[in-house]
Amino acid sequence: MLIFNDTEEKAVEKAIAALADIIPLEAMQPPHSPALTFPGLEIRPHQRRVLKDGADIPLTRLEYGALCYLAASPGRVFTKAQIFEAVWSMESESCQSNVANVICNLRKKIEPDSGKPTYIKTVLGVGYKFASGE
């Protein structure tokens, strides 16, 4: 992502307009990610939205990242280290509590009963997996 001040933005717009006269330019659309739909839960990656029973659920960046990472591969078991590396975008030897805290907060927001999760299941001694919610 580039950030321009007003003067720079006008200069870039002029350059693009000049190039458009010489080279045919086509507007590019961002890739559309299909929604991930589960009973009572919908994840819309293209809008960065999560809906629980049709209502928007506000999530932090880390909660959203963990949910998308798990939900993209329902049934697959991920270790805490795998989740940490994917969501935090860094390696760590001591990531256990960070991941556990994010999962706990996420469960409070998306699960019908966070004490008996239907979406994010704990796999004892290994990590977590996303279940379809059925």
LOVEX-681459 format. One record per residue (C-alpha): residue number from 0; residue in three letters; x, y, z. Coordinates in pm, 1 decimal. Layout:
BEGIN
{NUM,ALA,{X,Y,Z}}
...
***
This chain:
BEGIN
{0,MET,{0.0,0.0,0.0}}
{1,LEU,{130.1,343.2,-88.2}}
{2,ILE,{33.0,660.6,92.1}}
{3,PHE,{65.2,995.0,-83.4}}
{4,ASN,{18.5,1351.0,30.1}}
{5,ASP,{-213.4,1571.2,-182.6}}
{6,THR,{63.8,1698.3,-411.0}}
{7,GLU,{204.4,1351.2,-473.6}}
{8,GLU,{-143.4,1208.4,-535.4}}
{9,LYS,{-214.0,1473.6,-802.1}}
{10,ALA,{121.3,1399.5,-969.3}}
{11,VAL,{44.2,1025.1,-977.5}}
{12,GLU,{-304.4,1090.1,-1119.7}}
{13,LYS,{-153.9,1308.0,-1395.6}}
{14,ALA,{103.1,1038.3,-1478.2}}
{15,ILE,{-167.3,771.3,-1497.0}}
{16,ALA,{-385.5,993.8,-1716.1}}
{17,ALA,{-90.4,1055.5,-1950.5}}
{18,LEU,{-15.6,683.3,-1970.6}}
{19,ALA,{-382.6,604.6,-2032.5}}
{20,ASP,{-366.5,813.1,-2351.6}}
{21,ILE,{-77.1,597.2,-2477.8}}
{22,ILE,{-145.3,255.9,-2323.6}}
{23,PRO,{-495.5,117.6,-2275.3}}
{24,LEU,{-536.0,64.8,-1901.4}}
{25,GLU,{-801.7,-154.5,-1745.9}}
{26,ALA,{-923.7,-117.4,-1391.1}}
{27,MET,{-840.8,-423.9,-1186.9}}
{28,GLN,{-1087.5,-569.5,-944.2}}
{29,PRO,{-954.3,-719.1,-622.2}}
{30,PRO,{-990.1,-1096.1,-606.3}}
{31,HIS,{-1324.6,-1202.2,-463.8}}
{32,SER,{-1296.7,-1450.3,-181.4}}
{33,PRO,{-1605.8,-1664.4,-138.2}}
{34,ALA,{-1782.2,-1647.4,195.3}}
{35,LEU,{-1725.4,-1930.6,440.2}}
{36,THR,{-2067.9,-2037.0,560.1}}
{37,PHE,{-2144.7,-2260.0,855.1}}
{38,PRO,{-2465.4,-2311.7,1055.2}}
{39,GLY,{-2518.1,-1983.2,1241.9}}
{40,LEU,{-2183.7,-1835.0,1130.1}}
{41,GLU,{-2071.3,-1662.3,813.3}}
{42,ILE,{-1723.7,-1529.4,735.5}}
{43,ARG,{-1697.1,-1281.3,447.8}}
{44,PRO,{-1324.5,-1239.4,375.8}}
{45,HIS,{-1381.8,-988.6,93.4}}
{46,GLN,{-1554.9,-758.4,343.5}}
{47,ARG,{-1357.7,-863.9,654.8}}
{48,ARG,{-1686.7,-935.4,829.4}}
{49,VAL,{-1808.8,-1211.3,1056.6}}
{50,LEU,{-2180.5,-1264.7,1110.3}}
{51,LYS,{-2328.3,-1473.9,1389.2}}
{52,ASP,{-2694.6,-1548.4,1319.6}}
{53,GLY,{-2693.3,-1252.2,1078.9}}
{54,ALA,{-2547.7,-999.9,1326.3}}
{55,ASP,{-2203.5,-844.4,1279.3}}
{56,ILE,{-1945.9,-961.3,1531.4}}
{57,PRO,{-1657.7,-717.6,1590.4}}
{58,LEU,{-1326.4,-904.2,1606.8}}
{59,THR,{-971.9,-789.7,1665.4}}
{60,ARG,{-714.4,-841.2,1391.7}}
{61,LEU,{-575.0,-1146.8,1569.6}}
{62,GLU,{-917.9,-1299.2,1641.4}}
{63,TYR,{-1022.1,-1251.1,1279.5}}
{64,GLY,{-694.1,-1395.1,1151.5}}
{65,ALA,{-719.2,-1702.1,1374.1}}
{66,LEU,{-1082.4,-1762.2,1277.8}}
{67,CYS,{-1012.8,-1736.3,905.0}}
{68,TYR,{-704.7,-1955.3,933.3}}
{69,LEU,{-893.0,-2232.6,1112.8}}
{70,ALA,{-1220.0,-2201.1,918.1}}
{71,ALA,{-1043.2,-2219.9,580.8}}
{72,SER,{-960.1,-2585.3,657.7}}
{73,PRO,{-1247.6,-2733.3,860.1}}
{74,GLY,{-1151.9,-3052.9,1039.5}}
{75,ARG,{-777.6,-2996.9,1004.7}}
{76,VAL,{-588.0,-2984.6,1333.0}}
{77,PHE,{-340.6,-2699.1,1377.7}}
{78,THR,{-81.4,-2668.6,1651.3}}
{79,LYS,{-61.1,-2347.9,1851.4}}
{80,ALA,{274.1,-2279.9,1686.0}}
{81,GLN,{119.9,-2310.9,1336.4}}
{82,ILE,{-161.5,-2073.6,1429.4}}
{83,PHE,{83.5,-1827.4,1586.2}}
{84,GLU,{313.4,-1825.8,1283.4}}
{85,ALA,{22.0,-1782.7,1040.5}}
{86,VAL,{-168.7,-1513.7,1229.8}}
{87,TRP,{111.0,-1319.5,1399.2}}
{88,SER,{338.9,-1364.1,1092.9}}
{89,MET,{639.2,-1449.2,1307.0}}
{90,GLU,{802.0,-1747.5,1467.7}}
{91,SER,{796.5,-1800.2,1841.0}}
{92,GLU,{907.0,-2062.5,2086.2}}
{93,SER,{659.9,-1944.4,2351.4}}
{94,CYS,{335.2,-1875.0,2172.5}}
{95,GLN,{109.9,-2103.0,2375.8}}
{96,SER,{-59.5,-1840.8,2594.0}}
{97,ASN,{-100.8,-1586.9,2311.9}}
{98,VAL,{-290.0,-1833.1,2093.7}}
{99,ALA,{-492.9,-1968.9,2385.7}}
{100,ASN,{-601.5,-1615.4,2485.5}}
{101,VAL,{-709.8,-1525.8,2132.2}}
{102,ILE,{-902.6,-1853.8,2095.9}}
{103,CYS,{-1070.9,-1798.1,2433.4}}
{104,ASN,{-1180.3,-1444.2,2336.4}}
{105,LEU,{-1291.5,-1563.3,1994.3}}
{106,ARG,{-1504.1,-1838.7,2146.2}}
{107,LYS,{-1676.7,-1584.8,2372.1}}
{108,LYS,{-1777.7,-1388.2,2062.2}}
{109,ILE,{-1878.1,-1658.1,1811.8}}
{110,GLU,{-1978.1,-1967.9,2007.5}}
{111,PRO,{-2339.2,-2020.0,2121.5}}
{112,ASP,{-2187.7,-2150.7,2448.7}}
{113,SER,{-1817.1,-2076.9,2490.6}}
{114,GLY,{-1794.6,-2346.6,2758.0}}
{115,LYS,{-1906.9,-2608.3,2504.6}}
{116,PRO,{-1764.1,-2486.4,2173.3}}
{117,THR,{-1920.1,-2604.4,1850.2}}
{118,TYR,{-1688.4,-2425.2,1604.7}}
{119,ILE,{-1340.0,-2414.9,1753.4}}
{120,LYS,{-1254.6,-2746.3,1916.1}}
{121,THR,{-952.8,-2816.6,2134.4}}
{122,VAL,{-749.9,-3120.5,2036.5}}
{123,LEU,{-581.2,-3210.6,2364.6}}
{124,GLY,{-203.9,-3207.2,2351.2}}
{125,VAL,{-202.8,-3083.3,1992.3}}
{126,GLY,{-390.5,-2757.0,1927.0}}
{127,TYR,{-720.4,-2658.7,1768.6}}
{128,LYS,{-946.5,-2741.8,1478.0}}
{129,PHE,{-1250.2,-2577.6,1325.2}}
{130,ALA,{-1564.9,-2787.7,1320.2}}
{131,SER,{-1857.0,-2707.6,1091.7}}
{132,GLY,{-2080.3,-2618.2,1385.8}}
{133,GLU,{-2319.5,-2907.1,1329.9}}
***
